[in-house]
Amino acid sequence: MSRWKSSVELDNEIKTIDQQDRLSFLYALSVFCCKAFLTSDFQVDARWKKVIVLTEHANHYVASMQKAGIDLNDNHQYLIFFQLFFHYEFFIDHHSTDPEAILHIMSEMHSSRKMLWPYVFGKKLYQKFNDVSHKARTQDLDAEQVAELLEGTPQGIFQIGNVLSGPFGFIRGYESRIFLPTLKILLWHCSDLGCQAEHLVTLSQFNSPFQRDFKVAMRYILDNFSTPSEWDKPLFDICRKVKWPNGRPFADIPAIIGDCIIGAERTALLSLAFQSEHNNRLISIIKNTGKPVLPPEDMAKSLSPEEQHQLLLVLPDKDIVKFLDELIARQDIKIPASESRVKKTKKPGLKSDHNSKLSNLGIRSCAHPPVIELAALIWSSYNELKFEEDLRWRLRTYETPTIQHSVIEYIRNQGPRSAVKNLILSSHTVTQKVCDRSWTNLIPGENEERLIDRLLWKLGFNSARYEETHQLLLNRIDDFKSHILQLGAKLSEKEKADVRSIGVNLFVSVEVFLEELVTYNVWLLSSDHFTVTDFRFTAEDASERVLKTLGSTVKSGHENFRWSVKGDNTIGTLLVYFQAFRKWLQEKLKENPIPIERPKEDYPHYAKDTVWVFPYKHTQLWADIPSKILSDYSNNIDKLYIQLSHADLVSIRNSLDHKRPSDSFPSTDRMLACVSRLYEIVELADRWRLVPKLYWMIKVDADYHGNICMKFEDYRGKLFTLWAPPLVMAGLRSRFGVPYLIAPFDLLNLPNTMLMFTIKSKSPYSEYWNDYPIRRFIPPKGNVSKEDIPKCDAFEAITSSED
C-alpha cells in the first residue's frame, strides 16, 4: 500500500530510478502544461490518450473515483493525471509514455496560442493591468480578464532543466535552470508607501469541461488520499545536472536579462553571442522559424526583445556572465556608479538559489558573507593547486592554529584589497584559478586596480564607486593652471591653440559643475521630500524643479536667459540662474510659509507622538528649516556667488573661442586669476556639500546603549561622521552598499537627524523603470464583494515549490 513520503526519503529513492533524463523531461512538460492558461476554445486533443501511459498507482485512483460515482471524460483523464504527475507515487509510466509526442502536441498548442504562458518580465503586463480598470480586484482576475490581459502579448519565457519556452516555442538550451512557469504574477503594489510585499495576482482558468473534471478529480484525491508526497524537489534536482551544494549562483539570470538589460543593451549582448562559439546553435533556431539569417548585429536588431531574451537563455550561464562583464567593461552597457541593477520579477524557482546584481563592475551572485567568500576562495584555490606551502610562506608573520585562521587574520588586519593583491594577483596561476572559481573573466588591458575592484565586487564586497565628474573638474583645473604657468607673456598661435584645446575641456566640466550647483540647491530647498521625492535625487527632476521654482526665463540686464531641462545650459545662463536662486533664497528668509503648510490629513500616524518629531510641516523644505540655519545657508550661497562674479568665467570662456579675433585672446595673468578663483569655488562647494557628491558608508560602530556612529567617505577619501538613532522617523536609514548625498548643514537642527538622499542616475534601466511601482488601493474588508475574495487553488498543494 502506498504511503506519504517526505523529500528526504524520496531523494534516496529517486537515485534508484532508471531513465532519469526521460522522467525529468516528462515532469518539465507536465509543469509547463499545468501552468498554462487554457483559452476559452481549448479542447483536449484525443492524442493525449495515445501518448500517455498511466501507472497502477493512477489506475487505482481512477477505479476509486469510478466506485464513488465520478466518471471522468476519457480524454480529460489522461491530461489530468499528466498535469498532476504524482500523488504518493508517479501517475505516469515514464518508460512507456512518449515525451517527444507530448512535446509536439504542446508545441502545436503553443504556436496556435491555445495554451498561453504570461511573459512576466519587464513592464508589459504590469502596465497593461494598471491601464485597465478591474474594479477593486487585486487578488485575482477571472478568465475573461486574463484573456484580455494576455491578448497580443508574447509567450512567456520559463525554463525547467534545459527545456526553454518562449516566442520561438519550446527549445533546448545548454544550461539546466529552474525558472518555473506561473499563473501568479506581480502586477501591482499597494498604496501604503511602507509596504514592500509582493502582491501577486492569480490568473484564473475558464470553467471549461476539462477544468471542471480537473477540479473534481483534484478535490477527490485531496479529500480521500490527503496531501501528495514531496516529489517535486527530487524531480527538479534531476534537472540540475551540476549540483550546487552552496545553492545555485546566478539562478535569476532569466530575470536579470528580462528586467535589467534593456533595449540596445540586450541587442549588444545577443550580437556578442552571435559572434561566439554558440553562433551555429542560435542560427539553427532562427532558421527553424523561417526568419532570414543576417550578419550578427543585424540579426540581433531584427528580433523582438522577447525573442532576444529566449535566445540568450540558450547560452550557458558562464558565457552570459562573461559577455555581460565584457560589455559593461567597455561601456556598451553603461551603468552609472550610483546604480545597482536587480530584478523586479518574482523568481519562481528554488529557495536555496542565489540572486544576482549588476553594477559598473559587472554582475555578481554571492552565497556567503564577502570576507568568508574571499578567505575560502584563497585557501581552497591554493589547496587545489597544491600550493599550500606557498600560502603558508606568504602568511608566515601570522602565527595561528590553521591556515584558515591566518587568511582570515590577514584580511582583518591588511584589508580585502591587500589580500587580493598579495595573495591572489601575485601569482598568475592562482589568479587564473580564483577568476575561474569566482566567474571573473580577465579583460585584456585592464589595470590592476580595476581588476581588484571587480574581484571584490564579485565576492560580495560593496566597494565605493564614484562618478568621475568632480575629480575630472579638479584634474582639468590643475592641467589648465600647470599649462598656463609654463607660458610666457606673449603667446604664439600654437600656444594659443594648445590653451584653447585644454580650455574647452575645462569649461565643459565647469558647465556641468554649475548645472549641478544650481539644480541641486533649488531641488533641495523647494521640494517636498516627504511625499514627492521620497528622499531620492535625480538630475532630471532637479532641472525640472528649477523651471518650476525660478521660471522658464530669467532677465539679467536687458537680456532674457532661458532654462533648458536638457542640460545644455551655457555658463552665462547658469550664472544668471544661480543669481536668481540667491535672490529667491533671500526672499524666503522673510516670507511667511503659511500658504505651503502641509494639510493635517497628510501627517503620518506618529506625528502626534510626544517623542518622535515630524518636521515636514510644509510642502517645501526651506519652510521647515530654522531661520538661523537657513540664514547660514544663504550666507554660504552669497560667498559662492561673490567668488563666481569675480572669476570672470564668461569673459575667459568667450575669449578662448577660436572664432574670436586673435588679439582678444586673454592674458596669462587673467587666465591664472580665473582658474585660481575657480579652484577656490569648487573647493568651497565641495566642502559645504553644495553639489551632489556621493558618500559611501564604510564603517559602523555601536555601543550597548544603542548609540550608533557611522562613517562615510567621499570620492577624495574625506570622512564624514553621522550619529544614530535619529529623532525623526521619516527619511532614509543608511546601509552599506548604497551611495548617499548628505545635505549641507544640519538643516532640521535636530539631534542625529542629518538629511540624506539616495540618487537615481539616468540610464536605460532607470528610465525603463521610472514609473514603477504603480500603487493600488486595497479595498476595506467590508467592501470586498464575493467575486474579489481570493480563490483557493487546490493544485498549489502539489506545486508549492513555485512559491
Protein Blocks (a to p, Z undefined) as FASTA:
>chain_A
ZZdddfklmmmmmmmpghklmmmmmmmmmmmmmmpccdfklccdfklmmmpccdfklmmm
mmmmmmnopacdfklmmmmmmmnopakbcfbdfklpcfklmmmmmmmmmmnomaccddfe
hjllmmmmmmpcghjafkbccfklmmmmmgopacddddehjbccdjkopaddfbdcdddd
dfbdcfbdcfblkbcbdcdddddddddfklmmmmmmmmmmmmmnopaddfklmmmmmmmm
bacfkopehklmmmmmmmmmghjlmmmmmmmmmmmmklmmmmmmmmmnopacddfklmmm
mpcfklmmmmmmmpcfklmmmmmmmmmmnomaccdfkbccddfbdcdbdfkbccddddfk
bccddfbdfklmmmmmmmmmmmmnopmmmmmmmmmmpccfblklmmmmmmmmnojklmmm
mmmmmpmklmmmmmmmnopacdehiafklmmmmmmmmnopacddddfklmmmmmmmmmmm
mmmmmpcfbdcfklmmmmmmmmmmmmmmmmmmmmmmmmmmmmmmmpcfklmnnopacfkl
mmmmmmmmnopbdcehjbccdddfklpacfklmmmmmmmmmmmmmmmmmpcfklmcccfk
lpcfklmpckbccfblbfbfklmpcfklmmmmmmmmmmmmmmmmmnommmmmmmmpmkbc
fklpccfklmmmmmmmmmmmmmmmmmnopaccddddfbdcddfkopacdddddfkopacd
dddddfbfgdcdddehiacdddehjfkopghiaccdddddddfklmmmmmpccddddddf
klpcfklpccddfklmmmmmmZZ
